[in-house]
Amino acid sequence: MPKLLMAIASLNVPPSVPRSRITGVAGRIFVAGAVTATMAVVGTAASAAPARTMPATMKANITRDLFGTLDDGTKVWRYTITNRHIRTRILTYGGIVQTIEVPDRRGHFTNVALGFATLADYVANNNPGPYFGALIGRYANRIAKGTFTLDGVTYHLPINNDPNSLHGGIDSFDKKVWTPTPGKNHDGDPTLRLDLTSPDGDQGYPGTLHATATYTVTGDSIRIDYRATTDKATIVNLTNHSYFNLAGEGTGDIYGHLMQINANRTTPVDSTLIPTGQIVPVAGTPLDFTKPVAIGDRIRDNFEQLVFGRGYDHNWVLNGSGFRLAARVTEPTSGRVLSMFTDQPGIQFYSGNFLDGTLYGTSGHQYRQGDGFALETQHFPDSPNHPNFPSTVLRPGNTFQTSTVYTFGTTH
């Protein structure tokens, strides 16, 4: 058994997290009738300023405050979900995870997620831009030239990452205001359900899609369960685009973080970051993260794939199937560790290559190249145009569903 998979046994995965929710890399389609994305948070409460400890008697809870109002008068709410291990703030705008506060090895809490302080910043700078913390749909990642053919019909999508369509288009899920429903799961953990309906033809995609995202705080993890249904054949690829800096948001680059990805293969891209259709081994290349390697060790190597992406911006083909460990990242100084689990066939590792110093985060600090990393669980980019990739087609009567869990811990 690969060492990375053996590490699952050492992690405290909550009982509510299924280890084999979905099997196989091609099938994420189940009989049902609506699009749902659920994110569970297992963690400890933290304040805006770092705290040393959380009260042992603290009960998990969820609260809300008005984050802002859009130009059309739509209110945007911010929900704060807290337990003894994590505090996270989630917006109804884009389903955005604004902050995640977790402890270091000494018990000091700080925010480890990149994001903006105001709604105006998200509206003006997140798309086009970094997509900080957002739910991505209908199709995460790129579709070549904004075109795909399904059942003999060719569909055209907005070109927003020339010459391709990126993350669902110009007016995509990250710009929508989702309908919230706070609640609790069967274990009494606070949950936040977000619902969205995407009409037929939205951004060029066929079919009316119904989506729900439910965030749950339980223990030391954050979980996202995605589901989707349609009334017409379509394509679906949903993810979350959170960026992390485990040393603390706004503290500098992530090049010293140790990255490990449970993948022996990758899908190489052309100069526009569209997969060539090949699936190749990572061994002997700077894309080999089968053992922990500092992100910055090889990021500036004269290697064609890194030149195309200006760093890491690639899809890895995850080993195995079903619910398994996908990646683990360790920040040596703070001791913080992020372990990610998913049932998806791929994961996109992005090293913040296009952060250029023009954006300022929740701490008021400038974001420069490499100041955060994203790990996006997904089907492969441009899958509709590559028959050898796992299918992203969703048909009426079936349900797309997938889960991702973010577990936070520390090294000793």
PEWO-V572114 format. One record per backbone hydrogen bond with DSSP energy under -0.5 kcal/mol. NH is the residue of the N-H (numbers start at 1). CO is the residue of the C=O. E is the energy in kcal/mol with one decimal. If there is no record, write none. Layout:
{{NH CO E} {NH CO E}}
//
This chain:
{{5 2 -0.5} {6 2 -2.0} {7 3 -1.2} {8 5 -1.6} {9 6 -1.1} {10 7 -1.2} {11 8 -1.7} {13 11 -1.5} {17 14 -2.2} {18 16 -0.7} {28 26 -0.8} {30 28 -0.5} {30 399 -5.0} {32 397 -0.7} {35 210 -2.8} {37 212 -9.9} {37 226 -0.5} {38 225 -9.9} {39 214 -4.0} {39 224 -0.6} {41 216 -9.9} {41 222 -0.6} {42 40 -0.5} {42 221 -9.9} {43 41 -0.6} {44 84 -0.6} {44 85 -4.8} {45 83 -4.3} {58 55 -1.7} {61 82 -2.3} {63 80 -2.1} {65 78 -2.2} {67 65 -0.6} {67 76 -2.3} {68 76 -1.5} {70 74 -2.9} {73 70 -2.3} {76 68 -3.1} {77 75 -0.5} {78 65 -3.0} {79 77 -0.5} {79 90 -3.2} {80 63 -2.6} {81 79 -0.6} {81 88 -2.7} {82 61 -2.7} {82 80 -0.5} {83 86 -2.3} {85 43 -4.0} {86 43 -0.9} {87 101 -1.5} {88 81 -2.5} {89 99 -1.8} {90 79 -2.9} {91 96 -2.9} {92 77 -2.2} {94 92 -0.8} {94 176 -3.7} {96 93 -1.4} {97 133 -2.2} {98 89 -2.6} {98 96 -0.9} {99 89 -1.0} {101 87 -3.1} {102 100 -0.5} {102 110 -2.0} {104 108 -1.7} {105 334 -2.6} {107 104 -2.0} {109 51 -3.6} {110 102 -1.7} {112 100 -3.0} {114 243 -1.6} {122 118 -1.5} {123 119 -2.7} {124 120 -2.3} {125 121 -2.6} {126 122 -1.8} {127 128 -0.5} {130 125 -0.6} {131 126 -1.7} {133 241 -1.4} {134 131 -1.6} {135 94 -2.6} {136 239 -3.1} {137 167 -0.6} {140 138 -0.6} {140 237 -2.8} {143 165 -2.3} {146 143 -2.1} {147 144 -1.8} {148 155 -1.6} {150 153 -2.8} {153 150 -1.9} {155 148 -3.3} {157 146 -3.6} {160 158 -0.9} {160 164 -0.9} {161 164 -2.2} {164 161 -2.6} {165 143 -2.2} {167 141 -1.8} {168 139 -0.8} {169 166 -1.9} {172 169 -0.5} {172 170 -0.6} {173 137 -1.8} {175 172 -2.4} {176 173 -1.2} {178 92 -3.0} {178 176 -0.7} {179 195 -2.7} {180 178 -0.6} {181 193 -2.3} {183 191 -2.6} {185 189 -2.1} {188 185 -1.9} {191 183 -3.2} {192 215 -2.7} {193 181 -2.5} {194 213 -4.1} {195 179 -2.2} {196 211 -3.7} {198 209 -3.5} {199 197 -0.6} {201 205 -2.3} {202 199 -2.2} {204 201 -2.5} {205 202 -2.1} {209 198 -3.0} {209 207 -0.6} {210 229 -1.6} {211 196 -4.7} {212 227 -0.6} {213 194 -4.5} {214 37 -0.6} {214 225 -0.5} {215 192 -3.6} {215 213 -0.5} {216 39 -1.7} {216 223 -0.6} {217 190 -2.0} {218 41 -2.6} {218 221 -0.9} {221 218 -1.0} {222 41 -0.6} {222 406 -3.6} {223 40 -9.0} {223 216 -0.7} {224 39 -0.6} {224 404 -4.0} {225 38 -5.8} {225 214 -0.5} {226 224 -0.5} {226 402 -4.0} {227 36 -9.9} {227 212 -0.5} {228 35 -0.6} {228 400 -2.3} {229 210 -0.9} {231 208 -0.8} {234 394 -2.5} {236 392 -2.3} {237 138 -2.6} {239 136 -1.3} {241 134 -2.6} {244 373 -2.8} {245 112 -2.3} {248 245 -1.9} {249 111 -3.1} {251 248 -1.7} {254 370 -2.7} {257 254 -1.7} {258 330 -3.2} {259 257 -0.6} {259 293 -2.9} {260 328 -1.7} {261 289 -2.5} {262 326 -2.9} {263 261 -2.3} {265 317 -0.8} {266 280 -2.5} {267 315 -1.8} {268 266 -0.7} {270 274 -2.2} {273 270 -2.0} {276 268 -2.5} {280 266 -2.4} {282 264 -2.2} {283 264 -0.5} {285 282 -1.9} {288 285 -1.7} {289 287 -1.0} {293 259 -1.9} {295 257 -2.5} {296 255 -2.8} {297 294 -1.6} {301 298 -2.1} {303 301 -2.2} {306 303 -0.9} {307 303 -2.2} {308 304 -2.6} {309 305 -1.8} {310 306 -1.0} {311 306 -1.7} {313 311 -0.5} {314 349 -1.4} {316 347 -2.8} {317 265 -2.2} {318 316 -0.9} {318 345 -2.0} {319 262 -2.8} {323 19 -0.6} {324 322 -0.6} {324 342 -2.3} {326 340 -3.5} {327 340 -1.3} {328 260 -2.6} {329 338 -2.8} {330 258 -2.1} {331 336 -2.6} {332 330 -0.7} {335 331 -2.3} {337 409 -2.6} {338 329 -2.8} {339 337 -0.5} {339 407 -2.8} {340 327 -3.0} {341 405 -2.3} {342 324 -2.2} {343 403 -1.1} {346 378 -2.1} {347 316 -1.6} {348 376 -2.7} {349 314 -2.1} {349 347 -0.6} {350 348 -0.6} {350 374 -2.5} {351 312 -2.4} {355 352 -1.2} {356 354 -0.6} {357 367 -2.1} {359 367 -0.6} {361 365 -2.5} {362 115 -1.1} {364 361 -1.9} {367 359 -2.8} {368 366 -0.6} {370 352 -2.1} {371 368 -1.9} {373 244 -2.0} {374 350 -2.7} {375 242 -0.6} {376 348 -2.5} {377 375 -0.7} {378 346 -2.5} {382 142 -1.9} {383 380 -1.3} {385 382 -1.6} {386 383 -2.2} {389 386 -2.3} {394 234 -2.8} {397 230 -0.5} {398 395 -2.0} {399 30 -4.5} {400 228 -2.9} {401 28 -2.0} {402 226 -2.5} {404 224 -3.0} {405 341 -2.3} {406 222 -4.7} {407 339 -3.1} {407 405 -0.6} {408 220 -2.9} {409 337 -2.5} {411 335 -2.1}}
//
